[in-house]
Amino acid sequence: MRARLIVATRNLHKVDEIRSMLPNYEVCDLSAINNPPEVAETGETFLQNSTLKALAISRLTPELVLADDSGLEVDSLDGAPGVYSARYGGEEGNDALNNEKLLKELQGIENRTARFRCVLVLAQHGKALADFSGAVEGNILEAPSGVGGFGYDPLFAPEGYQESFAELGENIKNSMSHRAKSLEKLTSWMSEFLK
Ligand code: IMP
């Protein structure tokens, strides 16, 4: 029987990506928890926010809980949108507004280097067991392109590619993404420390 892992997020795109990259686990979303609370992301770093989410949910279940806090850092915007990635355009989780604002902020700016960063926190019984981070470097395109993925994927071309993550599709994204890199560290940690 596969061990269960509850992902502490309402973002089902994240859950799908994590599920496809963790075939040896039964990856569940928050519907596995009765009345999960809204966790305010009041931290100033991905690690702080990921820890807040993991601990809040792991107090409600004896199962392993995984939180993912992630976002986009654009060099010429001093690292913005960063931890505010989900609400950059002014409305939580509105990808279209977020992408629109990003393009506006970058209008006329030549340096478009950026990275996606992901910090995972694994928790159980209200305690953080470990954290894992990963990043992927790339460039922000001049216009959105492609229909795959979520969030800023239509605007982000990973290093070495002209196409966005949304055009490249899930297999290529999941072979190199920030989330893939942090999940790789998580799986090797779990195979060593969780028997
Ligand atoms: P969180 O739920 O606070 O971690 O918000 C993460 C936000 O960062 C998402 O709403 C997206 O806007 C952005 N983001 C994180 N990971 C990705 C990704 O893999 N592709 C595109 N956007 C992402």
Residues whose N, C-alpha, C, O or C-beta is under 5 A from the ligand:
A	BS01	IMP	D68 D69 S70 G71 L72 V83 S85 A86 F150 G151 Y152 D153
